[in-house]
Amino acid sequence: MTTLATRRAARAARRHPDWCAMGHRCNLGEHRAEPLVIALPGYGRATLTRVRGTDGREHAEVRLTVGLAEDESCARVQLLGVARDIEAMLGHAARAGQQWAA
């Protein structure tokens, strides 16, 4: 048996937020914005997409492609640097979220 609250929640989930790109980008109950692409030709590319999941929570989806050096030891140093930068970025995003929530 469905309740009025359940039916309202289902209708709200079907509505697209203003930032949603609609079409093939959003399906299965989630909504996805038009991706933002930041590219440095010859070096790498980052794609940032805002997503609202089926549970209503929102997150940023980040895809990162980085060109690596041919030399194995240099490539490993690059990968370590990327991992450290990602860790710093996640920490920064978490702190910014806490500041806005306060």
C-alpha positions in Angstrom: 0.0 0.0 0.0 1.4 3.4 -1.0 1.0 6.4 1.1 0.6 10.0 0.0 4.2 10.8 1.1 5.5 7.8 -1.0 3.7 9.0 -4.1 4.9 12.6 -3.6 8.5 11.4 -3.1 8.3 9.4 -6.3 6.9 12.4 -8.3 9.7 14.6 -6.9 12.3 12.1 -8.0 11.0 12.2 -11.6 11.2 16.0 -11.8 14.5 17.3 -13.3 16.4 19.9 -11.3 17.3 23.1 -13.2 20.9 22.0 -13.8 20.0 18.6 -15.2 21.0 17.9 -18.8 18.1 15.5 -19.3 18.0 13.2 -22.3 20.3 10.2 -22.3 22.4 11.6 -19.5 19.9 11.0 -16.8 18.2 7.7 -16.4 17.3 5.1 -13.8 16.2 7.8 -11.4 19.5 9.8 -11.3 20.0 13.2 -12.8 23.3 14.4 -14.5 24.4 17.9 -15.4 26.2 18.7 -18.7 29.8 17.8 -18.0 32.4 20.5 -17.5 35.7 19.6 -19.3 39.0 21.1 -18.5 41.7 20.1 -20.9 45.4 20.8 -21.2 46.4 19.4 -24.6 49.3 17.0 -24.3 49.1 16.8 -20.5 45.6 15.7 -19.5 42.0 16.2 -19.1 39.4 16.4 -16.2 35.7 16.0 -16.6 33.4 17.2 -13.8 29.7 16.2 -13.6 27.1 17.0 -11.0 25.0 14.0 -10.2 21.9 13.5 -8.0 21.5 9.8 -7.2 18.4 7.8 -6.9 18.5 8.3 -3.1 18.4 12.1 -3.6 22.0 12.7 -2.5 24.2 14.8 -4.8 27.8 14.4 -5.6 30.4 15.5 -8.1 31.8 12.8 -10.4 35.3 13.5 -11.5 37.2 11.7 -14.3 40.8 12.5 -14.7 43.2 11.5 -17.4 46.9 12.4 -17.0 49.6 11.7 -19.5 52.5 9.8 -18.0 56.2 9.9 -18.9 57.6 7.0 -20.8 60.3 6.4 -18.2 58.8 4.0 -15.5 60.4 5.7 -12.5 59.2 9.1 -13.7 55.7 7.7 -14.3 55.6 6.4 -10.8 56.6 9.7 -9.4 53.9 11.4 -11.4 51.3 8.9 -10.2 52.3 9.5 -6.6 51.9 13.2 -7.1 48.5 12.7 -8.7 47.4 10.6 -5.7 48.6 13.2 -3.3 46.8 16.0 -5.2 43.5 14.0 -5.2 43.8 13.4 -1.5 44.3 17.2 -1.0 41.4 18.0 -3.3 39.1 15.6 -1.4 40.1 17.1 1.9 39.5 20.6 0.6 36.1 19.7 -0.7 35.1 18.1 2.6 36.3 21.2 4.6 34.4 23.5 2.2 31.2 21.4 2.7 31.5 21.6 6.4 32.0 25.4 6.3 28.7 25.8 4.3 26.8 23.4 6.5 27.8 25.3 9.7 
